[in-house]
Amino acid sequence: MKKSISLVIFAGVAMVGCATINGTVLEYTDGQYKAVVTDYTERHALQKVAADARLTCRRDGYQDFAVVEENVEYIGPETGADEEKGFSKFMLKVVEMGAKRYNAENYRAELVFECSE
C-alpha cells in the first residue's frame, strides 16, 4: 500500500515538473500577455510559444487563449548562399541547412495573447 501511494506521489511530482514555461512570458497591456521563445525550427518555436500561452492561462484559471498577434522571424546565421553559383552555392546551402538544424536559436516566435474561458 505504501509503495502504491509513493508511486502516485512521484508520478504527480514528475508531471508537474514537465509543465514549465519554455521561454519568457510577460504581462503586456490590458490583461494581455506576450510570450517569446527561440528554437531551432519555426515549427518548434511556434509549438513552444503556444504551449507557454496555454500553460500561463491554465495557471491563472482559464481554459484557453486567444491570439492577438503572432510573429516568427529567422535570427540564425546567414551564409550568403543566394549570391553564389554552381558547386559553391550547393555547399553553402548544405552548411546553411546544418546551421539551421543544429543552432538552438535560429527562430524567434512572439505571441501576444489573452486568456479566455
Residue, then its C-alpha position, 0 to 999 in steps of 0.5 A: m500500500k505504501k509503495s502504491i501511494s509513493l508511486v502516485i506521489f512521484a508520478g504527480v511530482a514528475m508531471v508537474g515538473c514537465a509543465t514549465i514555461n519554455g521561454t519568457v512570458l510577460e504581462y503586456t497591456d490590458g490583461q494581455y500577455k506576450a510570450v517569446v521563445t527561440d528554437y531551432t525550427e519555426r515549427h518548434a518555436l511556434q509549438k513552444v510559444a503556444a504551449d507557454a500561452r496555454l500553460t500561463c492561462r491554465r495557471d491563472g484559471y482559464q481554459d484557453f487563449a486567444v491570439v492577438e498577434e503572432n510573429v516568427e522571424y529567422i535570427g540564425p546565421e546567414t551564409g550568403a548562399d543566394e549570391e553564389k553559383g554552381f558547386s559553391k552555392f550547393m555547399l553553402k546551402v548544405v552548411e546553411m541547412g546544418a546551421k539551421r538544424y543544429n543552432a538552438e536559436n535560429y527562430r524567434a516566435e512572439l505571441v501576444f495573447e489573452c486568456s479566455e474561458 
